[in-house]
Amino acid sequence: MKTPPPIPEERESLAKRVARWAKIVESLERGWRFDLDDWLNDMDLRQLIHEGWPLYGPDEKAEVEATIKRADSFFLLHTVDAGKCLWGRKTAKREKWSAKTNWWYFRKPRKAEPDFIEEVERVK
């Protein structure tokens, strides 16, 4: 049996997660220069924020509320509807993700490298 990975000494705060999300989103203005795996990894960060939101206190939420709203608006401006979940239909069904609730998984950048666009087209 494998030894489990060590538990991180400190969990990433909501403020740090939101700051990372905002930085990712700001980069979309220049266009996406990475592959689909990188995109999904970054969208997983937004999912973590979404899933963790109810667990944070009102003070923590208030501290980042304007930043997350601004970042999400910028994300929507610099992405388009992908017409599908970029993790694929099976994953979306298993996780019960929807374009309404988990919209970050159902969008793609307006500007992206041709290889990324081809990867997105292959998602089933």
MOPAC internal coordinates of N, CA, C and O (Angstrom, degrees):
PM7 1SCF
backbone

  N    0.0000 0     0.00 0     0.00 0    0    0    0
  C    1.4498 1     0.00 0     0.00 0    1    0    0
  C    1.5278 1   109.27 1     0.00 0    2    1    0
  O    1.2310 1   121.17 1   -45.85 1    3    2    1
  N    1.3280 1   115.37 1   134.15 1    3    2    1
  C    1.4563 1   120.45 1  -179.19 1    5    3    2
  C    1.5202 1   110.72 1   -74.64 1    6    5    3
  O    1.2310 1   121.38 1   -31.28 1    7    6    5
  N    1.3044 1   114.97 1   148.72 1    7    6    5
  C    1.4589 1   120.73 1   174.33 1    9    7    6
  C    1.5193 1   107.90 1   -76.07 1   10    9    7
  O    1.2310 1   119.78 1   -47.23 1   11   10    9
  N    1.3385 1   118.03 1   132.77 1   11   10    9
  C    1.4667 1   119.18 1   179.01 1   13   11   10
  C    1.5243 1   110.58 1   -66.16 1   14   13   11
  O    1.2310 1   120.66 1   -25.23 1   15   14   13
  N    1.3162 1   116.33 1   154.77 1   15   14   13
  C    1.4655 1   118.81 1   178.88 1   17   15   14
  C    1.5285 1   109.85 1   -64.12 1   18   17   15
  O    1.2310 1   120.35 1   -26.25 1   19   18   17
  N    1.3239 1   116.94 1   153.75 1   19   18   17
  C    1.4657 1   118.92 1   179.93 1   21   19   18
  C    1.5233 1   111.25 1   -65.19 1   22   21   19
  O    1.2310 1   121.25 1   -32.44 1   23   22   21
  N    1.2988 1   115.21 1   147.56 1   23   22   21
  C    1.4646 1   120.82 1   177.04 1   25   23   22
  C    1.5244 1   107.52 1   -77.17 1   26   25   23
  O    1.2310 1   120.02 1   -48.60 1   27   26   25
  N    1.3164 1   117.57 1   131.40 1   27   26   25
  C    1.4651 1   118.91 1   179.29 1   29   27   26
  C    1.5322 1   109.98 1   -58.89 1   30   29   27
  O    1.2310 1   121.29 1   -36.57 1   31   30   29
  N    1.3251 1   115.13 1   143.43 1   31   30   29
  C    1.4581 1   119.28 1  -179.48 1   33   31   30
  C    1.5208 1   111.36 1   -63.87 1   34   33   31
  O    1.2310 1   121.17 1   144.59 1   35   34   33
  N    1.3111 1   115.37 1   -35.41 1   35   34   33
  C    1.4550 1   119.18 1  -176.11 1   37   35   34
  C    1.5243 1   109.09 1  -137.24 1   38   37   35
  O    1.2310 1   120.78 1   -47.52 1   39   38   37
  N    1.3149 1   116.10 1   132.48 1   39   38   37
  C    1.4683 1   119.35 1   175.38 1   41   39   38
  C    1.5173 1   108.86 1   -75.85 1   42   41   39
  O    1.2310 1   121.82 1   -30.78 1   43   42   41
  N    1.3109 1   114.12 1   149.22 1   43   42   41
  C    1.4583 1   118.95 1   177.35 1   45   43   42
  C    1.5217 1   108.82 1   -70.10 1   46   45   43
  O    1.2310 1   120.43 1   -48.56 1   47   46   45
  N    1.3036 1   116.79 1   131.44 1   47   46   45
  C    1.4634 1   120.78 1  -179.12 1   49   47   46
  C    1.5258 1   110.29 1   -71.23 1   50   49   47
  O    1.2310 1   121.31 1   -19.46 1   51   50   49
  N    1.3132 1   115.11 1   160.54 1   51   50   49
  C    1.4620 1   120.81 1   175.87 1   53   51   50
  C    1.5236 1   109.61 1   -58.36 1   54   53   51
  O    1.2310 1   120.23 1   136.95 1   55   54   53
  N    1.3126 1   117.17 1   -43.05 1   55   54   53
  C    1.4707 1   120.90 1  -179.03 1   57   55   54
  C    1.5312 1   111.11 1   -59.78 1   58   57   55
  O    1.2310 1   120.23 1   139.23 1   59   58   57
  N    1.3319 1   117.17 1   -40.77 1   59   58   57
  C    1.4702 1   120.02 1   179.37 1   61   59   58
  C    1.5216 1   111.24 1   -68.57 1   62   61   59
  O    1.2310 1   120.73 1   140.01 1   63   62   61
  N    1.3260 1   116.21 1   -39.99 1   63   62   61
  C    1.4717 1   118.96 1   178.29 1   65   63   62
  C    1.5234 1   110.93 1   -63.60 1   66   65   63
  O    1.2310 1   121.03 1   135.38 1   67   66   65
  N    1.3205 1   115.63 1   -44.62 1   67   66   65
  C    1.4690 1   119.64 1  -179.62 1   69   67   66
  C    1.5259 1   110.05 1   -65.08 1   70   69   67
  O    1.2310 1   119.94 1   141.13 1   71   70   69
  N    1.3217 1   117.72 1   -38.87 1   71   70   69
  C    1.4699 1   120.92 1   177.99 1   73   71   70
  C    1.5305 1   110.44 1   -63.23 1   74   73   71
  O    1.2310 1   120.24 1   139.30 1   75   74   73
  N    1.3321 1   117.14 1   -40.70 1   75   74   73
  C    1.4748 1   120.10 1   176.89 1   77   75   74
  C    1.5211 1   110.68 1   -63.67 1   78   77   75
  O    1.2310 1   120.49 1   137.16 1   79   78   77
  N    1.3494 1   116.67 1   -42.84 1   79   78   77
  C    1.4638 1   121.08 1   178.72 1   81   79   78
  C    1.5313 1   109.84 1   -60.59 1   82   81   79
  O    1.2310 1   120.28 1   134.73 1   83   82   81
  N    1.3130 1   117.06 1   -45.27 1   83   82   81
  C    1.4643 1   121.00 1  -179.32 1   85   83   82
  C    1.5319 1   110.71 1   -61.21 1   86   85   83
  O    1.2310 1   120.25 1   140.40 1   87   86   85
  N    1.3175 1   117.12 1   -39.60 1   87   86   85
  C    1.4697 1   121.10 1   179.78 1   89   87   86
  C    1.5327 1   110.70 1   -66.42 1   90   89   87
  O    1.2310 1   120.45 1   137.87 1   91   90   89
  N    1.3151 1   116.74 1   -42.13 1   91   90   89
  C    1.4689 1   121.21 1   177.30 1   93   91   90
  C    1.5256 1   109.95 1   -60.04 1   94   93   91
  O    1.2310 1   121.15 1   132.40 1   95   94   93
  N    1.3065 1   115.40 1   -47.60 1   95   94   93
  C    1.4637 1   121.49 1  -177.02 1   97   95   94
  C    1.5265 1   110.93 1   -63.30 1   98   97   95
  O    1.2310 1   120.26 1   138.95 1   99   98   97
  N    1.3233 1   117.10 1   -41.05 1   99   98   97
  C    1.4683 1   120.41 1   179.16 1  101   99   98
  C    1.5249 1   111.29 1   -59.35 1  102  101   99
  O    1.2310 1   120.22 1   146.68 1  103  102  101
  N    1.3246 1   117.19 1   -33.32 1  103  102  101
  C    1.4678 1   120.84 1  -178.53 1  105  103  102
  C    1.5325 1   112.33 1   -68.69 1  106  105  103
  O    1.2310 1   120.04 1   161.80 1  107  106  105
  N    1.3237 1   117.53 1   -18.20 1  107  106  105
  C    1.4712 1   120.65 1  -178.35 1  109  107  106
  C    1.5231 1   112.69 1   -65.73 1  110  109  107
  O    1.2310 1   120.51 1   155.67 1  111  110  109
  N    1.3090 1   116.63 1   -24.33 1  111  110  109
  C    1.4605 1   119.85 1   179.81 1  113  111  110
  C    1.5358 1   110.79 1   -59.88 1  114  113  111
  O    1.2310 1   120.72 1   145.72 1  115  114  113
  N    1.3263 1   116.24 1   -34.28 1  115  114  113
  C    1.4747 1   121.62 1   179.53 1  117  115  114
  C    1.5239 1   112.03 1   -81.91 1  118  117  115
  O    1.2310 1   120.48 1   163.99 1  119  118  117
  N    1.3228 1   116.68 1   -16.01 1  119  118  117
  C    1.4598 1   120.92 1  -177.47 1  121  119  118
  C    1.5129 1   110.90 1   106.16 1  122  121  119
  O    1.2310 1   120.55 1   -27.62 1  123  122  121
  N    1.3262 1   116.55 1   152.38 1  123  122  121
  C    1.4621 1   122.38 1  -177.94 1  125  123  122
  C    1.5169 1   108.68 1   -85.18 1  126  125  123
  O    1.2310 1   120.58 1   -55.90 1  127  126  125
  N    1.3338 1   116.50 1   124.10 1  127  126  125
  C    1.4684 1   121.33 1  -175.26 1  129  127  126
  C    1.5274 1   112.97 1  -113.13 1  130  129  127
  O    1.2310 1   120.53 1  -165.23 1  131  130  129
  N    1.3150 1   116.58 1    14.77 1  131  130  129
  C    1.4633 1   120.33 1  -174.97 1  133  131  130
  C    1.5252 1   109.98 1  -121.83 1  134  133  131
  O    1.2310 1   120.66 1     5.55 1  135  134  133
  N    1.3270 1   116.35 1  -174.45 1  135  134  133
  C    1.4612 1   119.56 1  -177.51 1  137  135  134
  C    1.5345 1   111.91 1   -94.48 1  138  137  135
  O    1.2310 1   121.40 1     0.11 1  139  138  137
  N    1.3165 1   114.93 1  -179.89 1  139  138  137
  C    1.4596 1   121.04 1  -177.30 1  141  139  138
  C    1.5242 1   111.69 1   -64.75 1  142  141  139
  O    1.2310 1   120.02 1   142.82 1  143  142  141
  N    1.3229 1   117.58 1   -37.18 1  143  142  141
  C    1.4694 1   119.69 1   178.34 1  145  143  142
  C    1.5243 1   111.20 1   -59.99 1  146  145  143
  O    1.2310 1   120.59 1   137.94 1  147  146  145
  N    1.3227 1   116.48 1   -42.06 1  147  146  145
  C    1.4672 1   119.86 1   177.61 1  149  147  146
  C    1.5274 1   110.80 1   -64.13 1  150  149  147
  O    1.2310 1   120.81 1   138.85 1  151  150  149
  N    1.3276 1   116.05 1   -41.15 1  151  150  149
  C    1.4629 1   120.58 1   178.58 1  153  151  150
  C    1.5330 1   110.44 1   -60.08 1  154  153  151
  O    1.2310 1   120.83 1   131.02 1  155  154  153
  N    1.3198 1   116.01 1   -48.98 1  155  154  153
  C    1.4650 1   120.01 1  -178.64 1  157  155  154
  C    1.5257 1   111.41 1   -64.39 1  158  157  155
  O    1.2310 1   120.36 1   142.97 1  159  158  157
  N    1.3113 1   116.91 1   -37.03 1  159  158  157
  C    1.4579 1   120.53 1   176.30 1  161  159  158
  C    1.5302 1   110.23 1   -60.14 1  162  161  159
  O    1.2310 1   120.61 1   136.58 1  163  162  161
  N    1.3267 1   116.44 1   -43.42 1  163  162  161
  C    1.4616 1   119.91 1   179.08 1  165  163  162
  C    1.5275 1   111.71 1   -69.61 1  166  165  163
  O    1.2310 1   120.26 1   145.22 1  167  166  165
  N    1.3246 1   117.11 1   -34.78 1  167  166  165
  C    1.4614 1   119.34 1   176.74 1  169  167  166
  C    1.5320 1   110.81 1   -69.77 1  170  169  167
  O    1.2310 1   120.49 1   150.15 1  171  170  169
  N    1.3229 1   116.67 1   -29.85 1  171  170  169
  C    1.4693 1   119.96 1   175.45 1  173  171  170
  C    1.5276 1   111.22 1   -62.17 1  174  173  171
  O    1.2310 1   120.25 1   148.36 1  175  174  173
  N    1.3183 1   117.12 1   -31.64 1  175  174  173
  C    1.4654 1   120.01 1   175.76 1  177  175  174
  C    1.5266 1   109.71 1   -61.97 1  178  177  175
  O    1.2310 1   120.19 1   136.99 1  179  178  177
  N    1.3279 1   117.25 1   -43.01 1  179  178  177
  C    1.4764 1   119.87 1   179.11 1  181  179  178
  C    1.5222 1   109.96 1   -65.24 1  182  181  179
  O    1.2310 1   120.33 1   144.02 1  183  182  181
  N    1.3325 1   116.97 1   -35.98 1  183  182  181
  C    1.4619 1   121.04 1   177.03 1  185  183  182
  C    1.5308 1   110.34 1   -64.32 1  186  185  183
  O    1.2310 1   120.03 1   138.69 1  187  186  185
  N    1.3227 1   117.54 1   -41.31 1  187  186  185
  C    1.4676 1   121.01 1   177.40 1  189  187  186
  C    1.5269 1   111.29 1   -60.38 1  190  189  187
  O    1.2310 1   120.70 1   138.57 1  191  190  189
  N    1.3218 1   116.26 1   -41.43 1  191  190  189
  C    1.4689 1   120.24 1   177.38 1  193  191  190
  C    1.5221 1   109.19 1   -61.75 1  194  193  191
  O    1.2310 1   120.67 1   134.07 1  195  194  193
  N    1.3217 1   116.33 1   -45.93 1  195  194  193
  C    1.4684 1   121.95 1  -179.81 1  197  195  194
  C    1.5300 1   111.43 1   -60.22 1  198  197  195
  O    1.2310 1   120.65 1   131.31 1  199  198  197
  N    1.3279 1   116.36 1   -48.69 1  199  198  197
  C    1.4648 1   120.37 1  -177.61 1  201  199  198
  C    1.5220 1   112.30 1   -68.03 1  202  201  199
  O    1.2310 1   120.44 1   145.62 1  203  202  201
  N    1.3140 1   116.77 1   -34.38 1  203  202  201
  C    1.4542 1   120.35 1  -178.05 1  205  203  202
  C    1.5155 1   114.46 1   -82.73 1  206  205  203
  O    1.2310 1   120.25 1   162.64 1  207  206  205
  N    1.3322 1   117.13 1   -17.36 1  207  206  205
  C    1.4680 1   121.82 1  -174.20 1  209  207  206
  C    1.5333 1   113.07 1   -48.33 1  210  209  207
  O    1.2310 1   118.80 1   132.17 1  211  210  209
  N    1.3338 1   119.89 1   -47.83 1  211  210  209
  C    1.4691 1   119.71 1  -178.35 1  213  211  210
  C    1.5364 1   113.49 1   -65.23 1  214  213  211
  O    1.2310 1   119.90 1   162.13 1  215  214  213
  N    1.3103 1   117.79 1   -17.87 1  215  214  213
  C    1.4605 1   121.41 1  -176.34 1  217  215  214
  C    1.5245 1   113.23 1   -85.72 1  218  217  215
  O    1.2310 1   120.52 1   165.30 1  219  218  217
  N    1.3243 1   116.61 1   -14.70 1  219  218  217
  C    1.4602 1   120.24 1  -178.34 1  221  219  218
  C    1.5233 1   110.55 1   -89.03 1  222  221  219
  O    1.2310 1   121.61 1   -26.71 1  223  222  221
  N    1.3188 1   114.53 1   153.29 1  223  222  221
  C    1.4596 1   120.47 1   179.38 1  225  223  222
  C    1.5140 1   111.76 1   -79.67 1  226  225  223
  O    1.2310 1   120.81 1   -13.00 1  227  226  225
  N    1.3353 1   116.06 1   167.00 1  227  226  225
  C    1.4667 1   120.80 1  -178.00 1  229  227  226
  C    1.5328 1   113.33 1   -59.99 1  230  229  227
  O    1.2310 1   120.10 1   144.90 1  231  230  229
  N    1.3257 1   117.41 1   -35.10 1  231  230  229
  C    1.4689 1   119.46 1   179.93 1  233  231  230
  C    1.5216 1   111.39 1   -66.63 1  234  233  231
  O    1.2310 1   120.63 1   136.43 1  235  234  233
  N    1.3410 1   116.39 1   -43.57 1  235  234  233
  C    1.4665 1   120.39 1   179.19 1  237  235  234
  C    1.5231 1   110.68 1   -63.60 1  238  237  235
  O    1.2310 1   120.67 1   137.87 1  239  238  237
  N    1.3275 1   116.33 1   -42.13 1  239  238  237
  C    1.4666 1   120.12 1  -179.99 1  241  239  238
  C    1.5252 1   110.82 1   -65.41 1  242  241  239
  O    1.2310 1   120.58 1   136.02 1  243  242  241
  N    1.3269 1   116.50 1   -43.98 1  243  242  241
  C    1.4646 1   120.59 1  -178.40 1  245  243  242
  C    1.5272 1   111.06 1   -60.96 1  246  245  243
  O    1.2310 1   121.04 1   145.05 1  247  246  245
  N    1.3249 1   115.62 1   -34.95 1  247  246  245
  C    1.4666 1   121.54 1  -178.50 1  249  247  246
  C    1.5315 1   112.21 1   -62.96 1  250  249  247
  O    1.2310 1   120.06 1   149.30 1  251  250  249
  N    1.3231 1   117.50 1   -30.70 1  251  250  249
  C    1.4732 1   120.65 1  -173.90 1  253  251  250
  C    1.5246 1   114.01 1  -116.06 1  254  253  251
  O    1.2310 1   120.06 1   176.25 1  255  254  253
  N    1.3050 1   117.49 1    -3.75 1  255  254  253
  C    1.4689 1   120.36 1  -173.19 1  257  255  254
  C    1.5286 1   112.98 1   -55.84 1  258  257  255
  O    1.2310 1   120.16 1   133.35 1  259  258  257
  N    1.3213 1   117.30 1   -46.65 1  259  258  257
  C    1.4671 1   119.93 1  -179.27 1  261  259  258
  C    1.5294 1   110.78 1   -65.48 1  262  261  259
  O    1.2310 1   120.44 1   141.25 1  263  262  261
  N    1.3280 1   116.77 1   -38.75 1  263  262  261
  C    1.4691 1   120.92 1  -179.35 1  265  263  262
  C    1.5201 1   111.24 1   -65.52 1  266  265  263
  O    1.2310 1   120.39 1   135.04 1  267  266  265
  N    1.3258 1   116.85 1   -44.96 1  267  266  265
  C    1.4693 1   119.36 1  -178.36 1  269  267  266
  C    1.5288 1   110.44 1   -67.07 1  270  269  267
  O    1.2310 1   120.16 1   140.74 1  271  270  269
  N    1.3268 1   117.30 1   -39.26 1  271  270  269
  C    1.4717 1   119.76 1   178.39 1  273  271  270
  C    1.5258 1   110.93 1   -63.65 1  274  273  271
  O    1.2310 1   120.98 1   136.50 1  275  274  273
  N    1.3238 1   115.72 1   -43.50 1  275  274  273
  C    1.4682 1   120.45 1   179.53 1  277  275  274
  C    1.5379 1   110.23 1   -64.33 1  278  277  275
  O    1.2310 1   120.40 1   134.71 1  279  278  277
  N    1.3212 1   116.84 1   -45.29 1  279  278  277
  C    1.4698 1   120.64 1   179.91 1  281  279  278
  C    1.5284 1   110.92 1   -63.47 1  282  281  279
  O    1.2310 1   120.44 1   136.49 1  283  282  281
  N    1.3252 1   116.77 1   -43.51 1  283  282  281
  C    1.4682 1   120.00 1   179.36 1  285  283  282
  C    1.5264 1   111.30 1   -63.21 1  286  285  283
  O    1.2310 1   120.26 1   139.65 1  287  286  285
  N    1.3225 1   117.10 1   -40.35 1  287  286  285
  C    1.4711 1   120.46 1   178.07 1  289  287  286
  C    1.5230 1   110.73 1   -63.63 1  290  289  287
  O    1.2310 1   120.68 1   137.48 1  291  290  289
  N    1.3201 1   116.31 1   -42.52 1  291  290  289
  C    1.4597 1   121.56 1   178.38 1  293  291  290
  C    1.5278 1   110.23 1   -63.80 1  294  293  291
  O    1.2310 1   120.87 1   139.15 1  295  294  293
  N    1.3316 1   115.93 1   -40.85 1  295  294  293
  C    1.4657 1   121.07 1   177.69 1  297  295  294
  C    1.5262 1   110.14 1   -59.51 1  298  297  295
  O    1.2310 1   120.33 1   132.48 1  299  298  297
  N    1.3121 1   116.98 1   -47.52 1  299  298  297
  C    1.4681 1   120.92 1  -179.62 1  301  299  298
  C    1.5258 1   111.34 1   -62.24 1  302  301  299
  O    1.2310 1   120.62 1   144.10 1  303  302  301
  N    1.3202 1   116.41 1   -35.90 1  303  302  301
  C    1.4609 1   121.29 1   179.33 1  305  303  302
  C    1.5326 1   111.84 1   -67.16 1  306  305  303
  O    1.2310 1   120.42 1   143.77 1  307  306  305
  N    1.3208 1   116.81 1   -36.23 1  307  306  305
  C    1.4662 1   121.24 1  -174.09 1  309  307  306
  C    1.5260 1   113.91 1  -102.43 1  310  309  307
  O    1.2310 1   120.90 1  -165.47 1  311  310  309
  N    1.3348 1   115.89 1    14.53 1  311  310  309
  C    1.4656 1   120.98 1   175.38 1  313  311  310
  C    1.5214 1   109.18 1  -132.93 1  314  313  311
  O    1.2310 1   121.24 1   -13.26 1  315  314  313
  N    1.3114 1   115.22 1   166.74 1  315  314  313
  C    1.4643 1   121.35 1   176.74 1  317  315  314
  C    1.5213 1   108.53 1  -131.39 1  318  317  315
  O    1.2310 1   121.32 1   -19.35 1  319  318  317
  N    1.3061 1   115.07 1   160.65 1  319  318  317
  C    1.4636 1   121.19 1   177.13 1  321  319  318
  C    1.5300 1   108.81 1   -61.88 1  322  321  319
  O    1.2310 1   120.68 1   -52.60 1  323  322  321
  N    1.3184 1   116.31 1   127.40 1  323  322  321
  C    1.4695 1   120.86 1   179.63 1  325  323  322
  C    1.5244 1   111.75 1   -84.56 1  326  325  323
  O    1.2310 1   120.16 1   167.54 1  327  326  325
  N    1.3316 1   117.30 1   -12.46 1  327  326  325
  C    1.4598 1   120.63 1  -179.04 1  329  327  326
  C    1.5198 1   113.85 1    78.22 1  330  329  327
  O    1.2310 1   120.66 1  -177.19 1  331  330  329
  N    1.3256 1   116.33 1     2.81 1  331  330  329
  C    1.4699 1   121.34 1  -179.37 1  333  331  330
  C    1.5240 1   108.21 1  -167.83 1  334  333  331
  O    1.2310 1   121.28 1   -14.59 1  335  334  333
  N    1.2971 1   115.15 1   165.41 1  335  334  333
  C    1.4628 1   120.59 1   173.41 1  337  335  334
  C    1.5252 1   107.56 1   -76.63 1  338  337  335
  O    1.2310 1   120.31 1   -50.77 1  339  338  337
  N    1.3188 1   117.00 1   129.23 1  339  338  337
  C    1.4595 1   119.75 1  -176.85 1  341  339  338
  C    1.5243 1   113.26 1   -76.39 1  342  341  339
  O    1.2310 1   120.22 1   173.25 1  343  342  341
  N    1.3231 1   117.18 1    -6.75 1  343  342  341
  C    1.4664 1   120.75 1   169.27 1  345  343  342
  C    1.5294 1   110.35 1   -85.00 1  346  345  343
  O    1.2310 1   120.47 1   168.91 1  347  346  345
  N    1.3342 1   116.71 1   -11.09 1  347  346  345
  C    1.4598 1   121.34 1  -179.03 1  349  347  346
  C    1.5193 1   111.87 1   102.85 1  350  349  347
  O    1.2310 1   121.35 1   -23.56 1  351  350  349
  N    1.3342 1   115.02 1   156.44 1  351  350  349
  C    1.4755 1   121.92 1  -177.86 1  353  351  350
  C    1.5165 1   112.91 1   -58.30 1  354  353  351
  O    1.2310 1   120.58 1   134.11 1  355  354  353
  N    1.3379 1   116.50 1   -45.89 1  355  354  353
  C    1.4680 1   119.85 1  -176.30 1  357  355  354
  C    1.5230 1   111.64 1   -61.49 1  358  357  355
  O    1.2310 1   120.70 1   136.22 1  359  358  357
  N    1.3125 1   116.27 1   -43.78 1  359  358  357
  C    1.4653 1   119.85 1   179.91 1  361  359  358
  C    1.5226 1   110.25 1   -66.01 1  362  361  359
  O    1.2310 1   120.29 1   136.08 1  363  362  361
  N    1.3147 1   117.05 1   -43.92 1  363  362  361
  C    1.4656 1   120.37 1   179.62 1  365  363  362
  C    1.5268 1   110.75 1   -59.53 1  366  365  363
  O    1.2310 1   120.84 1   138.66 1  367  366  365
  N    1.3178 1   116.00 1   -41.34 1  367  366  365
  C    1.4673 1   120.09 1   179.64 1  369  367  366
  C    1.5267 1   110.82 1   -67.10 1  370  369  367
  O    1.2310 1   120.67 1   132.97 1  371  370  369
  N    1.3318 1   116.32 1   -47.03 1  371  370  369
  C    1.4655 1   120.62 1  -178.79 1  373  371  370
  C    1.5362 1   111.44 1   -61.45 1  374  373  371
  O    1.2310 1   120.67 1   138.64 1  375  374  373
  N    1.3324 1   116.33 1   -41.36 1  375  374  373
  C    1.4683 1   121.32 1  -177.69 1  377  375  374
  C    1.5305 1   112.87 1   -84.71 1  378  377  375
  O    1.2310 1   120.95 1   171.57 1  379  378  377
  N    1.3422 1   115.79 1    -8.43 1  379  378  377
  C    1.4678 1   122.14 1  -177.50 1  381  379  378
  C    1.5392 1   111.66 1    61.10 1  382  381  379
  O    1.2310 1   121.48 1  -138.43 1  383  382  381
  N    1.3466 1   114.77 1    41.57 1  383  382  381
  C    1.4499 1   120.84 1   177.24 1  385  383  382
  C    1.5219 1   109.27 1   -86.60 1  386  385  383
  O    1.2310 1   120.95 1   -34.42 1  387  386  385
  N    1.3145 1   115.80 1   145.58 1  387  386  385
  C    1.4633 1   120.87 1   176.14 1  389  387  386
  C    1.5237 1   109.46 1  -132.89 1  390  389  387
  O    1.2310 1   121.33 1   -23.04 1  391  390  389
  N    1.3185 1   115.06 1   156.96 1  391  390  389
  C    1.4603 1   120.40 1   179.05 1  393  391  390
  C    1.5265 1   111.09 1   -65.10 1  394  393  391
  O    1.2310 1   120.37 1   156.59 1  395  394  393
  N    1.3172 1   116.90 1   -23.41 1  395  394  393
  C    1.4674 1   120.16 1   179.23 1  397  395  394
  C    1.5280 1   111.39 1   -78.32 1  398  397  395
  O    1.2310 1   120.11 1   134.99 1  399  398  397
  N    1.3200 1   117.39 1   -45.01 1  399  398  397
  C    1.4632 1   121.39 1  -174.86 1  401  399  398
  C    1.5237 1   112.65 1   -89.77 1  402  401  399
  O    1.2310 1   120.07 1   139.09 1  403  402  401
  N    1.3064 1   117.48 1   -40.91 1  403  402  401
  C    1.4716 1   122.72 1  -175.89 1  405  403  402
  C    1.5244 1   109.73 1  -113.76 1  406  405  403
  O    1.2310 1   120.89 1  -131.22 1  407  406  405
  N    1.3087 1   115.91 1    48.78 1  407  406  405
  C    1.4570 1   123.54 1  -171.19 1  409  407  406
  C    1.5242 1   114.08 1   -55.87 1  410  409  407
  O    1.2310 1   119.17 1   151.99 1  411  410  409
  N    1.3309 1   119.19 1   -28.01 1  411  410  409
  C    1.4698 1   122.12 1  -179.61 1  413  411  410
  C    1.5218 1   111.58 1   -60.95 1  414  413  411
  O    1.2310 1   119.69 1   150.75 1  415  414  413
  N    1.3219 1   118.20 1   -29.25 1  415  414  413
  C    1.4675 1   121.22 1   179.21 1  417  415  414
  C    1.5346 1   112.43 1   -80.38 1  418  417  415
  O    1.2310 1   119.91 1   169.90 1  419  418  417
  N    1.3020 1   117.79 1   -10.10 1  419  418  417
  C    1.4661 1   122.68 1  -175.17 1  421  419  418
  C    1.5340 1   111.68 1  -111.58 1  422  421  419
  O    1.2310 1   120.60 1  -164.02 1  423  422  421
  N    1.3316 1   116.46 1    15.98 1  423  422  421
  C    1.4602 1   120.66 1  -178.19 1  425  423  422
  C    1.5244 1   109.61 1  -127.33 1  426  425  423
  O    1.2310 1   121.53 1   -23.00 1  427  426  425
  N    1.3241 1   114.68 1   157.00 1  427  426  425
  C    1.4648 1   121.26 1   177.91 1  429  427  426
  C    1.5279 1   108.30 1  -134.66 1  430  429  427
  O    1.2310 1   120.20 1   -22.73 1  431  430  429
  N    1.3200 1   117.22 1   157.27 1  431  430  429
  C    1.4679 1   119.84 1  -178.48 1  433  431  430
  C    1.5280 1   112.02 1   -65.72 1  434  433  431
  O    1.2310 1   121.18 1   -34.47 1  435  434  433
  N    1.3211 1   115.35 1   145.53 1  435  434  433
  C    1.4685 1   120.06 1   175.25 1  437  435  434
  C    1.5294 1   110.89 1   -63.61 1  438  437  435
  O    1.2310 1   121.07 1   140.25 1  439  438  437
  N    1.3327 1   115.56 1   -39.75 1  439  438  437
  C    1.4686 1   121.16 1   179.86 1  441  439  438
  C    1.5232 1   107.92 1  -116.28 1  442  441  439
  O    1.2310 1   120.69 1   -53.04 1  443  442  441
  N    1.3328 1   116.29 1   126.96 1  443  442  441
  C    1.4645 1   120.40 1  -179.81 1  445  443  442
  C    1.5232 1   109.82 1  -155.40 1  446  445  443
  O    1.2310 1   121.60 1   -18.63 1  447  446  445
  N    1.3156 1   114.55 1   161.37 1  447  446  445
  C    1.4654 1   121.94 1   177.01 1  449  447  446
  C    1.5363 1   109.63 1   -66.32 1  450  449  447
  O    1.2310 1   119.88 1   -31.31 1  451  450  449
  N    1.3316 1   117.84 1   148.69 1  451  450  449
  C    1.4701 1   120.85 1   179.34 1  453  451  450
  C    1.5333 1   113.60 1   -55.66 1  454  453  451
  O    1.2310 1   119.93 1   142.27 1  455  454  453
  N    1.3276 1   117.74 1   -37.73 1  455  454  453
  C    1.4699 1   120.27 1   179.59 1  457  455  454
  C    1.5273 1   111.24 1   -62.46 1  458  457  455
  O    1.2310 1   120.63 1   140.80 1  459  458  457
  N    1.3180 1   116.39 1   -39.20 1  459  458  457
  C    1.4632 1   120.54 1   178.30 1  461  459  458
  C    1.5272 1   109.95 1   -63.92 1  462  461  459
  O    1.2310 1   120.72 1   134.58 1  463  462  461
  N    1.3122 1   116.22 1   -45.42 1  463  462  461
  C    1.4702 1   121.11 1  -179.59 1  465  463  462
  C    1.5336 1   110.03 1   -59.37 1  466  465  463
  O    1.2310 1   120.25 1   138.20 1  467  466  465
  N    1.3278 1   117.12 1   -41.80 1  467  466  465
  C    1.4705 1   120.80 1   177.65 1  469  467  466
  C    1.5277 1   111.30 1   -63.61 1  470  469  467
  O    1.2310 1   120.51 1   139.26 1  471  470  469
  N    1.3337 1   116.63 1   -40.74 1  471  470  469
  C    1.4709 1   119.82 1   177.92 1  473  471  470
  C    1.5270 1   110.86 1   -60.94 1  474  473  471
  O    1.2310 1   120.77 1   136.15 1  475  474  473
  N    1.3220 1   116.14 1   -43.85 1  475  474  473
  C    1.4682 1   121.05 1   179.77 1  477  475  474
  C    1.5221 1   110.18 1   -61.55 1  478  477  475
  O    1.2310 1   120.40 1   138.63 1  479  478  477
  N    1.3230 1   116.84 1   -41.37 1  479  478  477
  C    1.4662 1   120.55 1  -179.85 1  481  479  478
  C    1.5245 1   112.13 1   -63.08 1  482  481  479
  O    1.2310 1   120.12 1   151.55 1  483  482  481
  N    1.3300 1   117.38 1   -28.45 1  483  482  481
  C    1.4658 1   121.18 1  -179.28 1  485  483  482
  C    1.5312 1   113.55 1   -82.00 1  486  485  483
  O    1.2310 1   119.80 1   169.27 1  487  486  485
  N    1.3108 1   117.99 1   -10.73 1  487  486  485
  C    1.4729 1   120.40 1  -179.12 1  489  487  486
  C    1.5173 1   109.22 1   -67.24 1  490  489  487
  O    1.2310 1   120.68 1   -48.95 1  491  490  489
  N    1.3228 1   116.31 1   131.05 1  491  490  489
  C    1.4733 1   121.98 1   179.38 1  493  491  490
  C    1.5098 1   109.95 1  -108.96 1  494  493  491
  O    1.2310 1   120.10 1   180.00 1  495  494  493

